[in-house]
Amino acid sequence: MKRVLLTIAAMTAIGCAYAQQVKYSVSGTYADNGKKVYLMDKLTGKAIDSMTVADGKFSFKGTAERDAFMAVKAEDKNWMTVFFNDGTPITVNVNDSTLKGSPLNERLTRYDIEQDIPNRTFRAKVSKMTEAEIGAQQEALMDEMNKMTDAQTAFTNRIFKEERNSLIPLAFAELYFFDNGIEEYDNLVKERVVFASHPYLKKSRDYIEEMIRPKDSSKTAFIGKQFTDIEMADPDGKMHKISELTGEGKWVLVDFWASWCGPCRAEMPNVLEAYNKYHAKGFEVVGISFDQKKEAWLKAIGQLKMPWLQLSDLKGWQCAAAPIYMIDSIPDNILIDPQGKIADRALRGKFLQNRLKRIFGE
């Protein structure tokens, strides 16, 4: 009981801390004189202040909530140097994104740079390749990208384990929820981790849900309703219906994709992993392609090694499935339950894995 009371007291103190106003002092250097540097509030996504770089220097002073999640960003760079407003003065070198400040913020900066190294290396490599080289090495690049994604997932999970008694996991919360599912938000709150009551945690959870779920309410309206059958030809020209796979205890993922769709191709290893893991338990997949060229469609099926039924009317965006399920972007999918009702939609990444785990178990 004493431990519980102490935990509650600690959480209350943390909650109060976010309401306290603390002075901040942020200074830094940047080689591009005349460029604007912004002090950002990561919670609102808006600039708190801005300054034009003069003599390679800039500075900001003011007050903000204690432990507010903030960042410094130059107008001509996508990268932000993030930190928490813990009252310790911050010095930022925008040229290399390094930071000097409290041990917490210096550690955060090292983590932030570390997690982006594989991404930067991969982007630099691809940027030097011609379109023909990318096409010829597509499978190898996909494998490399998948390994990079796996490494990033392992990194984020490690941060949430090793730094759960600090605020640092907040900086990687979006990646964490994307990989592990938004349900993890409830678990973190129940576990009363140090950062559980920080408002940025919920913002990250809500952002990921919005990103992977259809924003159009007319699309989510399909959930809970009986699916509409579709009949199309397979690669050999034989006609098939989705209903051939439904019923008898089966769950069917109808995957809308195309050979020319990069995000679709990037998602396919995840679908394949799910298929291999749960097919024996009653999980089926049927691909409906928005291709127009049969040769490109068949080539992609072979390259991506998809063993499930593939269908297409080869009409591109005029595909018969588009008006039936209001598909205006791909990848997209619907999950049909054994009763023929649409149980979910737009399941990607770990969201698909977690949904199937709840259905079939490990």
The 8 nearest C-alpha neighbors of each residue, nearest first, counted from 0:
[[1, 3, 2, 4, 5, 6, 7, 8],
 [0, 2, 4, 3, 5, 6, 7, 8],
 [1, 3, 5, 0, 4, 6, 7, 8],
 [4, 2, 0, 6, 5, 1, 7, 8],
 [5, 3, 7, 1, 6, 2, 8, 0],
 [4, 6, 8, 2, 3, 7, 9, 1],
 [7, 5, 9, 3, 8, 4, 2, 10],
 [8, 6, 10, 4, 9, 5, 11, 3],
 [7, 9, 5, 11, 6, 10, 4, 12],
 [8, 10, 6, 12, 7, 11, 5, 13],
 [11, 9, 13, 7, 12, 8, 14, 6],
 [12, 10, 14, 8, 13, 9, 7, 15],
 [11, 13, 9, 15, 10, 14, 16, 8],
 [14, 12, 16, 10, 15, 11, 9, 17],
 [13, 15, 11, 16, 12, 17, 196, 10],
 [16, 14, 12, 18, 13, 17, 11, 19],
 [15, 17, 13, 19, 18, 14, 65, 12],
 [18, 16, 65, 15, 19, 64, 14, 66],
 [17, 19, 15, 16, 64, 20, 65, 14],
 [20, 18, 16, 64, 65, 17, 21, 15],
 [19, 21, 64, 63, 65, 62, 18, 22],
 [22, 20, 62, 65, 63, 64, 86, 19],
 [23, 21, 62, 61, 86, 63, 24, 20],
 [22, 24, 61, 62, 60, 86, 25, 21],
 [25, 23, 60, 88, 59, 89, 26, 22],
 [26, 24, 89, 59, 58, 90, 88, 60],
 [27, 25, 58, 90, 57, 59, 91, 89],
 [26, 28, 91, 90, 57, 92, 56, 58],
 [27, 29, 56, 92, 55, 93, 57, 91],
 [30, 28, 55, 93, 31, 94, 56, 92],
 [29, 31, 55, 32, 94, 28, 93, 56],
 [32, 30, 29, 34, 33, 55, 52, 53],
 [33, 31, 52, 53, 34, 55, 30, 54],
 [32, 34, 52, 51, 31, 53, 35, 55],
 [35, 33, 32, 51, 52, 31, 36, 74],
 [34, 36, 51, 50, 74, 73, 52, 37],
 [37, 35, 73, 50, 49, 72, 74, 51],
 [36, 38, 49, 72, 71, 48, 39, 46],
 [39, 37, 71, 48, 47, 46, 70, 49],
 [38, 40, 46, 70, 47, 69, 45, 41],
 [39, 41, 69, 42, 44, 45, 43, 46],
 [42, 40, 44, 69, 68, 43, 39, 70],
 [41, 43, 40, 44, 199, 68, 202, 198],
 [44, 42, 45, 41, 40, 39, 46, 199],
 [43, 45, 41, 40, 42, 39, 46, 69],
 [46, 44, 43, 40, 39, 47, 41, 42],
 [47, 45, 39, 48, 38, 40, 37, 44],
 [46, 48, 39, 38, 40, 45, 49, 37],
 [49, 47, 38, 46, 37, 50, 39, 59],
 [50, 48, 37, 36, 38, 35, 51, 46],
 [49, 51, 36, 35, 52, 57, 37, 48],
 [50, 52, 35, 34, 33, 36, 53, 49],
 [51, 53, 32, 33, 57, 56, 34, 55],
 [54, 52, 55, 32, 56, 51, 33, 57],
 [53, 55, 56, 32, 52, 30, 57, 28],
 [56, 54, 29, 53, 30, 28, 32, 52],
 [55, 57, 28, 52, 53, 54, 27, 29],
 [56, 58, 52, 27, 26, 28, 50, 53],
 [59, 57, 26, 25, 27, 60, 56, 24],
 [58, 60, 25, 24, 26, 61, 57, 48],
 [61, 59, 24, 23, 25, 58, 62, 22],
 [60, 62, 23, 22, 59, 63, 24, 21],
 [63, 61, 22, 21, 23, 20, 64, 60],
 [64, 62, 20, 21, 65, 22, 67, 61],
 [63, 65, 20, 67, 19, 17, 21, 18],
 [64, 66, 17, 21, 67, 19, 84, 20],
 [67, 65, 84, 83, 85, 17, 68, 64],
 [66, 68, 84, 64, 65, 83, 69, 63],
 [67, 69, 83, 41, 82, 66, 40, 84],
 [70, 68, 40, 41, 82, 39, 81, 83],
 [69, 71, 81, 39, 80, 38, 82, 79],
 [72, 70, 38, 80, 79, 37, 39, 81],
 [73, 71, 79, 37, 36, 70, 74, 38],
 [72, 74, 36, 76, 75, 35, 37, 71],
 [75, 73, 35, 76, 36, 72, 34, 37],
 [76, 74, 73, 77, 34, 35, 72, 36],
 [77, 75, 73, 78, 74, 72, 79, 93],
 [78, 76, 79, 75, 72, 73, 74, 80],
 [77, 79, 76, 72, 80, 96, 73, 71],
 [80, 78, 72, 71, 70, 81, 77, 96],
 [79, 81, 71, 70, 96, 72, 78, 82],
 [82, 80, 70, 69, 79, 71, 108, 83],
 [81, 83, 69, 104, 70, 68, 84, 80],
 [84, 82, 68, 66, 67, 85, 69, 104],
 [83, 85, 66, 67, 65, 86, 23, 82],
 [86, 84, 66, 87, 83, 65, 21, 101],
 [85, 87, 84, 23, 21, 22, 88, 65],
 [86, 88, 85, 101, 100, 89, 23, 84],
 [89, 87, 24, 100, 25, 23, 86, 90],
 [88, 90, 25, 100, 99, 24, 26, 87],
 [91, 89, 26, 27, 99, 98, 25, 100],
 [92, 90, 27, 98, 93, 97, 26, 89],
 [91, 93, 28, 97, 94, 27, 96, 95],
 [92, 94, 96, 29, 95, 91, 28, 97],
 [95, 93, 92, 29, 96, 30, 28, 97],
 [94, 96, 93, 97, 92, 91, 98, 29],
 [97, 95, 93, 92, 80, 94, 98, 91],
 [98, 96, 92, 95, 91, 108, 93, 99],
 [99, 97, 91, 90, 105, 92, 108, 100],
 [100, 98, 90, 89, 105, 91, 101, 97],
 [99, 101, 89, 88, 105, 104, 87, 90],
 [100, 102, 103, 104, 87, 105, 99, 88],
 [103, 101, 105, 104, 106, 100, 99, 107],
 [104, 102, 106, 101, 105, 107, 167, 165],
 [105, 103, 107, 101, 106, 82, 102, 100],
 [104, 106, 102, 108, 107, 103, 99, 100],
 [105, 107, 109, 103, 104, 108, 102, 110],
 [108, 106, 104, 110, 105, 109, 167, 111],
 [109, 107, 111, 105, 110, 106, 104, 112],
 [108, 110, 106, 112, 111, 107, 113, 105],
 [111, 109, 113, 107, 108, 112, 114, 106],
 [112, 110, 108, 109, 113, 114, 107, 115],
 [111, 113, 109, 115, 110, 114, 108, 116],
 [114, 112, 110, 111, 115, 116, 109, 117],
 [113, 115, 111, 112, 116, 110, 151, 154],
 [114, 116, 118, 112, 113, 117, 119, 111],
 [115, 117, 119, 118, 113, 114, 120, 112],
 [118, 116, 120, 119, 115, 121, 147, 114],
 [119, 117, 121, 115, 116, 120, 122, 147],
 [120, 118, 122, 116, 121, 117, 123, 115],
 [119, 121, 117, 123, 118, 122, 116, 124],
 [120, 122, 124, 118, 123, 119, 117, 125],
 [123, 121, 119, 125, 124, 120, 126, 118],
 [122, 124, 126, 120, 121, 125, 119, 127],
 [123, 125, 121, 122, 126, 127, 120, 128],
 [126, 124, 128, 122, 127, 123, 121, 133],
 [125, 127, 123, 124, 128, 122, 129, 121],
 [128, 126, 125, 124, 123, 129, 122, 132],
 [129, 127, 125, 126, 132, 133, 130, 124],
 [128, 130, 132, 131, 133, 127, 126, 125],
 [129, 131, 133, 132, 134, 128, 135, 125],
 [130, 132, 134, 129, 133, 135, 128, 136],
 [133, 131, 135, 129, 134, 130, 128, 136],
 [132, 134, 130, 136, 131, 135, 137, 129],
 [133, 135, 131, 137, 132, 136, 130, 138],
 [136, 134, 132, 133, 137, 131, 138, 130],
 [137, 135, 133, 139, 134, 138, 132, 140],
 [136, 138, 140, 134, 139, 133, 135, 141],
 [137, 139, 141, 140, 136, 142, 302, 303],
 [140, 138, 142, 141, 136, 137, 143, 144],
 [141, 139, 143, 137, 142, 138, 144, 136],
 [140, 142, 144, 138, 143, 139, 137, 145],
 [143, 141, 139, 145, 140, 144, 146, 138],
 [142, 144, 140, 146, 141, 145, 147, 139],
 [143, 145, 147, 141, 146, 142, 140, 148],
 [144, 146, 148, 142, 147, 143, 141, 149],
 [147, 145, 149, 143, 148, 144, 150, 142],
 [146, 148, 144, 150, 145, 149, 143, 151],
 [147, 149, 145, 151, 146, 150, 144, 152],
 [150, 148, 146, 152, 151, 147, 145, 153],
 [151, 149, 147, 153, 148, 152, 154, 146],
 [150, 152, 154, 148, 153, 149, 155, 147],
 [153, 151, 149, 155, 154, 150, 156, 148],
 [152, 154, 150, 156, 151, 155, 157, 149],
 [155, 153, 151, 157, 152, 156, 150, 158],
 [156, 154, 158, 152, 157, 153, 175, 151],
 [155, 157, 159, 153, 158, 154, 152, 160],
 [158, 156, 160, 154, 155, 159, 161, 153],
 [157, 159, 155, 161, 160, 162, 156, 168],
 [160, 158, 156, 163, 168, 157, 162, 161],
 [159, 161, 157, 158, 163, 162, 156, 155],
 [160, 162, 158, 163, 159, 157, 164, 156],
 [163, 161, 164, 165, 158, 159, 160, 167],
 [162, 164, 159, 165, 160, 161, 192, 193],
 [165, 163, 162, 193, 192, 166, 194, 161],
 [166, 164, 162, 163, 167, 193, 194, 168],
 [165, 167, 194, 168, 169, 193, 164, 163],
 [166, 168, 169, 165, 170, 107, 162, 103],
 [169, 167, 171, 170, 159, 166, 172, 158],
 [170, 168, 172, 167, 171, 166, 200, 199],
 [169, 171, 168, 172, 167, 173, 81, 166],
 [170, 172, 168, 169, 174, 173, 175, 155],
 [173, 171, 175, 169, 174, 170, 203, 168],
 [174, 172, 203, 176, 175, 171, 177, 207],
 [175, 173, 177, 172, 171, 176, 178, 155],
 [174, 176, 172, 178, 173, 177, 179, 155],
 [177, 175, 180, 181, 179, 173, 178, 174],
 [176, 178, 174, 175, 180, 179, 173, 207],
 [179, 177, 349, 175, 176, 180, 174, 152],
 [180, 178, 176, 349, 177, 175, 183, 181],
 [181, 179, 176, 182, 350, 177, 183, 178],
 [180, 182, 176, 183, 184, 204, 208, 179],
 [183, 181, 184, 180, 185, 186, 179, 176],
 [182, 184, 186, 181, 185, 180, 187, 179],
 [183, 185, 187, 182, 186, 181, 188, 204],
 [186, 184, 188, 183, 187, 182, 189, 181],
 [185, 187, 183, 189, 184, 188, 190, 182],
 [188, 186, 190, 184, 189, 185, 192, 195],
 [189, 187, 195, 191, 185, 190, 186, 184],
 [190, 188, 186, 191, 187, 185, 192, 195],
 [189, 191, 187, 188, 192, 186, 195, 185],
 [192, 190, 188, 189, 195, 187, 193, 10],
 [191, 193, 195, 194, 190, 187, 163, 164],
 [192, 194, 164, 195, 165, 191, 163, 166],
 [193, 195, 197, 166, 192, 196, 165, 169],
 [196, 194, 188, 192, 197, 193, 191, 187],
 [195, 197, 194, 14, 198, 188, 13, 200],
 [196, 198, 194, 199, 195, 200, 14, 17],
 [199, 197, 200, 201, 196, 202, 42, 195],
 [198, 200, 202, 201, 197, 42, 203, 169],
 [201, 199, 203, 198, 202, 197, 169, 204],
 [202, 200, 204, 203, 199, 198, 205, 184],
 [201, 203, 199, 205, 200, 204, 206, 198],
 [204, 202, 173, 206, 200, 201, 205, 172],
 [203, 205, 201, 202, 207, 206, 181, 176],
 [204, 206, 208, 202, 203, 207, 201, 209],
 [207, 205, 203, 209, 208, 204, 202, 210],
 [208, 206, 210, 209, 204, 205, 177, 211],
 [207, 209, 205, 210, 206, 211, 212, 204],
 [210, 208, 206, 212, 207, 211, 205, 214],
 [211, 209, 207, 208, 212, 206, 213, 214],
 [210, 212, 208, 209, 207, 345, 213, 347],
 [211, 213, 209, 345, 210, 208, 214, 344],
 [214, 212, 215, 218, 219, 345, 211, 216],
 [215, 213, 216, 212, 209, 218, 210, 219],
 [214, 216, 217, 213, 218, 219, 212, 220],
 [217, 215, 219, 218, 220, 214, 213, 221],
 [216, 218, 220, 215, 219, 221, 325, 214],
 [219, 217, 220, 216, 215, 221, 213, 325],
 [218, 220, 216, 221, 222, 217, 213, 215],
 [219, 221, 217, 218, 222, 216, 223, 224],
 [222, 220, 219, 224, 218, 223, 341, 217],
 [223, 221, 341, 220, 342, 224, 219, 343],
 [222, 224, 341, 340, 342, 221, 225, 220],
 [225, 223, 340, 221, 222, 341, 226, 220],
 [224, 226, 340, 339, 341, 227, 223, 221],
 [227, 225, 340, 341, 339, 224, 228, 335],
 [226, 228, 225, 229, 323, 324, 241, 242],
 [227, 229, 241, 242, 226, 240, 230, 323],
 [230, 228, 240, 241, 227, 231, 320, 319],
 [229, 231, 240, 239, 238, 228, 241, 232],
 [232, 230, 238, 310, 239, 311, 312, 229],
 [231, 233, 238, 236, 237, 310, 311, 239],
 [232, 234, 310, 236, 237, 235, 309, 238],
 [235, 233, 236, 232, 297, 310, 309, 237],
 [236, 234, 233, 237, 232, 238, 310, 309],
 [237, 235, 232, 233, 234, 238, 231, 310],
 [236, 238, 232, 233, 235, 239, 234, 231],
 [239, 237, 232, 231, 233, 236, 230, 240],
 [240, 238, 230, 231, 232, 237, 241, 233],
 [239, 241, 230, 242, 229, 243, 228, 231],
 [242, 240, 243, 228, 244, 229, 239, 230],
 [241, 243, 245, 240, 244, 228, 246, 229],
 [244, 242, 241, 240, 245, 239, 246, 228],
 [245, 243, 242, 241, 246, 251, 283, 249],
 [244, 246, 242, 249, 243, 337, 251, 339],
 [245, 247, 337, 249, 248, 338, 339, 244],
 [248, 246, 249, 337, 245, 338, 281, 244],
 [247, 249, 337, 246, 281, 250, 338, 336],
 [250, 248, 281, 337, 246, 247, 282, 245],
 [249, 251, 336, 282, 337, 335, 283, 281],
 [252, 250, 283, 335, 284, 334, 282, 253],
 [251, 253, 334, 284, 333, 254, 283, 335],
 [254, 252, 285, 333, 332, 284, 286, 251],
 [253, 255, 332, 286, 252, 287, 285, 256],
 [256, 254, 287, 331, 332, 330, 288, 286],
 [255, 257, 288, 330, 263, 329, 289, 254],
 [258, 256, 288, 289, 290, 260, 259, 263],
 [257, 259, 299, 260, 296, 295, 290, 256],
 [258, 260, 257, 261, 290, 295, 264, 263],
 [259, 261, 263, 257, 258, 262, 264, 256],
 [260, 262, 264, 263, 265, 259, 258, 257],
 [261, 263, 265, 264, 260, 266, 330, 329],
 [264, 262, 330, 266, 260, 261, 265, 256],
 [263, 265, 261, 267, 266, 262, 260, 258],
 [264, 266, 262, 263, 267, 261, 268, 141],
 [265, 267, 263, 264, 269, 268, 262, 270],
 [266, 268, 270, 264, 269, 265, 271, 263],
 [269, 267, 271, 270, 266, 272, 265, 303],
 [268, 270, 272, 267, 271, 266, 348, 273],
 [271, 269, 267, 273, 272, 268, 274, 266],
 [272, 270, 268, 274, 273, 269, 275, 267],
 [271, 273, 269, 275, 270, 274, 268, 276],
 [274, 272, 270, 276, 271, 275, 277, 269],
 [273, 275, 271, 278, 277, 276, 272, 270],
 [276, 274, 272, 273, 278, 277, 271, 279],
 [275, 277, 273, 274, 272, 278, 279, 280],
 [276, 278, 280, 282, 274, 279, 275, 273],
 [279, 277, 282, 274, 281, 280, 275, 283],
 [278, 280, 277, 281, 282, 276, 275, 274],
 [281, 279, 277, 278, 282, 359, 249, 276],
 [280, 282, 249, 278, 279, 250, 283, 277],
 [283, 281, 278, 250, 277, 249, 251, 280],
 [284, 282, 251, 278, 250, 252, 281, 285],
 [285, 283, 252, 251, 307, 253, 286, 282],
 [284, 286, 308, 253, 309, 307, 254, 252],
 [285, 287, 309, 254, 253, 310, 255, 288],
 [288, 286, 310, 255, 311, 254, 309, 256],
 [287, 289, 257, 256, 311, 290, 255, 286],
 [288, 290, 315, 257, 256, 316, 318, 313],
 [291, 289, 315, 313, 257, 288, 292, 296],
 [290, 292, 313, 315, 314, 293, 289, 296],
 [293, 291, 294, 295, 290, 296, 313, 315],
 [292, 294, 296, 295, 297, 291, 313, 290],
 [295, 293, 297, 296, 292, 298, 299, 291],
 [294, 296, 298, 293, 292, 297, 299, 258],
 [295, 297, 293, 299, 294, 298, 258, 290],
 [298, 296, 300, 294, 299, 295, 293, 301],
 [297, 299, 295, 301, 300, 296, 294, 302],
 [300, 298, 302, 296, 301, 297, 258, 303],
 [301, 299, 297, 303, 298, 302, 305, 304],
 [300, 302, 304, 298, 299, 303, 297, 305],
 [303, 301, 299, 304, 300, 298, 138, 305],
 [302, 304, 300, 301, 305, 299, 267, 264],
 [305, 303, 301, 302, 300, 306, 299, 271],
 [304, 306, 303, 307, 300, 271, 301, 267],
 [307, 305, 304, 308, 271, 300, 309, 274],
 [308, 306, 305, 284, 285, 309, 286, 283],
 [307, 309, 285, 286, 310, 306, 284, 233],
 [308, 310, 286, 233, 285, 287, 307, 234],
 [311, 309, 233, 287, 232, 231, 286, 288],
 [312, 310, 288, 313, 287, 231, 232, 233],
 [311, 313, 314, 231, 318, 232, 310, 319],
 [314, 312, 291, 290, 311, 315, 292, 289],
 [313, 315, 318, 317, 291, 312, 316, 290],
 [316, 314, 289, 290, 291, 317, 318, 313],
 [315, 317, 318, 289, 314, 321, 327, 290],
 [318, 316, 314, 315, 319, 321, 289, 320],
 [319, 317, 314, 316, 320, 315, 321, 289],
 [318, 320, 321, 317, 322, 323, 312, 229],
 [319, 321, 323, 318, 322, 324, 229, 326],
 [320, 322, 326, 325, 319, 323, 318, 324],
 [323, 321, 325, 324, 320, 319, 326, 318],
 [322, 324, 320, 321, 325, 319, 227, 326],
 [323, 325, 322, 326, 321, 320, 218, 221],
 [326, 324, 322, 321, 323, 327, 218, 320],
 [327, 325, 321, 324, 328, 322, 329, 320],
 [326, 328, 325, 321, 329, 316, 322, 331],
 [329, 327, 326, 330, 331, 325, 255, 256],
 [330, 328, 331, 256, 255, 263, 327, 326],
 [329, 331, 263, 256, 255, 328, 262, 332],
 [330, 332, 329, 345, 255, 254, 328, 256],
 [333, 331, 254, 345, 253, 255, 344, 346],
 [332, 334, 344, 253, 252, 343, 335, 345],
 [333, 335, 252, 343, 342, 341, 251, 344],
 [336, 334, 341, 251, 340, 250, 342, 339],
 [335, 337, 250, 339, 338, 340, 342, 341],
 [338, 336, 246, 248, 249, 339, 250, 245],
 [339, 337, 336, 340, 246, 335, 248, 245],
 [338, 340, 336, 337, 225, 335, 226, 245],
 [341, 339, 225, 224, 335, 336, 338, 226],
 [340, 342, 335, 222, 223, 334, 224, 343],
 [341, 343, 334, 222, 335, 223, 336, 340],
 [344, 342, 334, 222, 341, 333, 345, 346],
 [343, 345, 333, 346, 332, 334, 222, 219],
 [346, 344, 332, 331, 212, 347, 211, 333],
 [345, 347, 351, 350, 344, 332, 348, 211],
 [348, 346, 351, 350, 345, 349, 211, 266],
 [347, 349, 350, 351, 269, 178, 266, 352],
 [348, 350, 352, 178, 351, 179, 353, 180],
 [351, 349, 353, 348, 180, 347, 352, 346],
 [350, 352, 346, 354, 347, 349, 353, 348],
 [351, 353, 349, 355, 350, 354, 356, 273],
 [352, 354, 356, 350, 355, 351, 349, 357],
 [355, 353, 351, 357, 356, 352, 350, 358],
 [356, 354, 358, 352, 357, 353, 359, 351],
 [355, 357, 360, 353, 359, 358, 354, 361],
 [356, 358, 354, 355, 360, 359, 353, 361],
 [359, 357, 355, 356, 360, 354, 353, 250],
 [358, 360, 356, 355, 357, 361, 280, 277],
 [361, 359, 356, 357, 358, 355, 277, 353],
 [360, 356, 359, 357, 276, 355, 277, 358]]
